């Protein structure tokens, strides 16, 4: 069905794998379109509780594909805008997915590849992964990925790495907040992600989706009357929902809630 990605479901886990190892999983129009479609497919699959974004080969994602960049050089303004909107839709789809998302980073990530990582809820990488925002070297800028990077690492580190295009290590990516965990090898990468998934699967799927929506709504907002009222309304809805009632009943009855298989 897909040419540039692989999607599979393993029990409750949906796995979307970038599968252009010979091109270091670099973006082109097809890869962008297929990732977007694959994410929506996993979102709609009732079996899937958690989505893992992974890659084949030595690189997680090398940013923009050279052949794609050659084509865009001849684009009109409207063609460039359509192209940029496609990538923006991919990132917003990933960012707003109702299910928890995990980036499995087994190698270097450059340019837009950092956008994929930043748009995931959780990111784990191997020690030897490398990162860079290389757009300014080409006289370009990381505009479409910038909202997700700012949310992940903050303005101060965006200033340094967007302007300098320096490469930085997994340890630095962990220090500044792009990664949640780093491990020595790919085997340990899978073990670490497995432990995170185990924790995620214990929790209410509806509550997780609402928590993601809550974070998007609250982030950066002043704690004013409207924000306070919104949070009160949201917990009220959660308490009266079937999932909220089941979770509380399970806790009081000292049993597992019905979403744990």
ZAMARGU-4260 file (C-alpha; in steps of 0.2 Angstrom, whole numbers, plus 5000, padded with zeros to 4 digits):
<rodrens>
0) 5000/5000/5000 | 5014/5012/5004 | 5030/5015/4995 | 5040/5025/5008 | 5033/5019/5025
5) 5028/5003/5034 | 5013/5003/5046 | 5009/4988/5057 | 4999/4985/5073 | 5006/4974/5087
10) 4992/4971/5099 | 4989/4989/5106 | 5004/4997/5098 | 5003/5005/5081 | 5021/5007/5072
15) 5024/5019/5058 | 5041/5016/5051 | 5050/5028/5039 | 5057/5015/5026 | 5069/5025/5014
20) 5085/5019/5022 | 5094/5022/5006 | 5090/5040/5006 | 5092/5042/5025 | 5073/5043/5027
25) 5074/5061/5020 | 5058/5070/5016 | 5050/5071/4999 | 5032/5074/4994 | 5027/5056/4994
30) 5035/5052/5011 | 5026/5067/5019 | 5009/5062/5012 | 5012/5044/5017 | 5016/5048/5035
35) 5001/5059/5036 | 4990/5046/5029 | 4998/5032/5040 | 4996/5042/5056 | 4977/5045/5052
40) 4975/5027/5048 | 4983/5022/5065 | 4972/5035/5074 | 4956/5028/5067 | 4961/5010/5071
45) 4952/5005/5087 | 4965/4992/5091 | 4979/5005/5093 | 4982/5013/5110 | 5000/5020/5107
50) 5009/5025/5091 | 5028/5023/5089 | 5037/5033/5075 | 5052/5024/5069 | 5064/5022/5055
55) 5075/5009/5046 | 5093/5011/5042 | 5107/5022/5050 | 5097/5038/5051 | 5081/5043/5059
60) 5077/5057/5046 | 5090/5067/5037 | 5078/5082/5033 | 5074/5086/5015 | 5078/5075/5001
65) 5091/5082/4989 | 5081/5078/4974 | 5065/5086/4982 | 5075/5101/4986 | 5081/5102/4967
70) 5063/5101/4962 | 5057/5115/4974 | 5070/5126/4967 | 5060/5128/4952 | 5043/5129/4960
75) 5032/5145/4959 | 5027/5153/4975 | 5010/5144/4975 | 5018/5127/4972 | 5030/5131/4986
80) 5016/5136/4998 | 5006/5120/4993 | 5022/5110/4997 | 5025/5119/5014 | 5006/5116/5019
85) 5008/5098/5016 | 5022/5097/5028 | 5013/5108/5041 | 4998/5096/5040 | 5009/5081/5044
90) 5017/5090/5059 | 5000/5096/5065 | 4992/5078/5063 | 5006/5071/5073 | 5005/5084/5086
95) 4987/5083/5088 | 4985/5064/5087 | 4973/5058/5101 | 4984/5043/5105 | 5001/5044/5114
100) 5015/5045/5102 | 5033/5040/5104 | 5048/5044/5093 | 5061/5030/5092 | 5077/5039/5087
105) 5090/5026/5082 | 5102/5038/5072 | 5104/5056/5066 | 5090/5068/5064 | 5092/5084/5054
110) 5081/5099/5049 | 5063/5093/5048 | 5067/5077/5057 | 5068/5087/5073 | 5051/5092/5069
115) 5045/5074/5069 | 5053/5071/5086 | 5047/5088/5094 | 5029/5084/5088 | 5029/5067/5097
120) 5023/5066/5115 | 5039/5056/5120 | 5056/5054/5112 | 5069/5041/5116 | 5086/5040/5107
125) 5102/5031/5107 | 5118/5039/5113 | 5126/5040/5096 | 5111/5050/5088 | 5115/5067/5081
130) 5105/5082/5078 | 5105/5099/5068 | 5094/5112/5062 | 5103/5115/5045 | 5091/5126/5036
135) 5101/5142/5038 | 5116/5134/5029 | 5105/5134/5013 | 5098/5152/5016 | 5082/5144/5022
140) 5073/5144/5039 | 5065/5130/5050 | 5048/5139/5049 | 5036/5125/5049 | 5044/5115/5063
145) 5047/5130/5074 | 5031/5129/5084 | 5035/5112/5090 | 5053/5115/5093 | 5049/5131/5103
150) 5037/5120/5114 | 5050/5106/5116 | 5067/5116/5119 | 5061/5134/5122 | 5066/5150/5114
155) 5084/5151/5121 | 5090/5135/5113 | 5081/5138/5097 | 5090/5154/5095 | 5107/5145/5097
160) 5103/5130/5086 | 5092/5138/5073 | 5105/5152/5070 | 5121/5142/5071 | 5116/5126/5062
165) 5128/5117/5074 | 5127/5098/5076 | 5123/5093/5094 | 5123/5076/5103 | 5110/5065/5110
170) 5116/5071/5128 | 5113/5089/5123 | 5097/5085/5115 | 5092/5077/5132 | 5098/5091/5142
175) 5088/5104/5132 | 5072/5094/5132 | 5071/5087/5115 | 5073/5070/5121 | 5066/5062/5137
180) 5078/5047/5138 | 5094/5041/5130 | 5101/5023/5130 | 5117/5015/5124 | 5110/5003/5110
185) 5095/4999/5099 | 5091/4984/5110 | 5090/4995/5125 | 5080/5008/5115 | 5067/4995/5112
190) 5067/4990/5130 | 5065/5008/5136 | 5051/5011/5124 | 5043/4995/5130 | 5043/5001/5148
195) 5035/5017/5143 | 5022/5009/5133 | 5018/4997/5148 | 5015/5013/5158 | 5004/5021/5145
200) 4993/5006/5143 | 4988/5007/5161 | 4979/5023/5159 | 4962/5029/5152 | 4963/5032/5133
205) 4950/5045/5134 | 4959/5054/5148 | 4976/5053/5138 | 4967/5061/5123 | 4959/5075/5134
210) 4976/5078/5143 | 4984/5081/5126 | 4971/5093/5121 | 4972/5101/5138 | 4991/5104/5136
215) 4988/5112/5119 | 4975/5124/5126 | 4984/5129/5142 | 5002/5130/5136 | 5007/5149/5136
220) 4990/5155/5142 | 4989/5167/5158 | 4981/5159/5173 | 4966/5171/5172 | 4948/5168/5175
225) 4944/5160/5158 | 4958/5148/5160 | 4953/5143/5178 | 4935/5141/5172 | 4941/5130/5157
230) 4951/5118/5168 | 4936/5117/5180 | 4924/5113/5166 | 4936/5100/5159 | 4938/5090/5175
235) 4920/5091/5178 | 4917/5082/5161 | 4930/5069/5164 | 4923/5065/5181 | 4905/5062/5174
240) 4912/5052/5158 | 4910/5033/5158 | 4929/5032/5158 | 4930/5043/5173 | 4917/5034/5182
245) 4925/5017/5178 | 4942/5022/5183 | 4936/5028/5200 | 4925/5013/5203 | 4940/5002/5199
250) 4951/5011/5211 | 4938/5010/5225 | 4935/4991/5221 | 4953/4988/5220 | 4952/4980/5203
255) 4959/4984/5186 | 4949/4996/5175 | 4941/4989/5159 | 4954/4997/5147 | 4968/4986/5154
260) 4968/4970/5144
</rodrens>
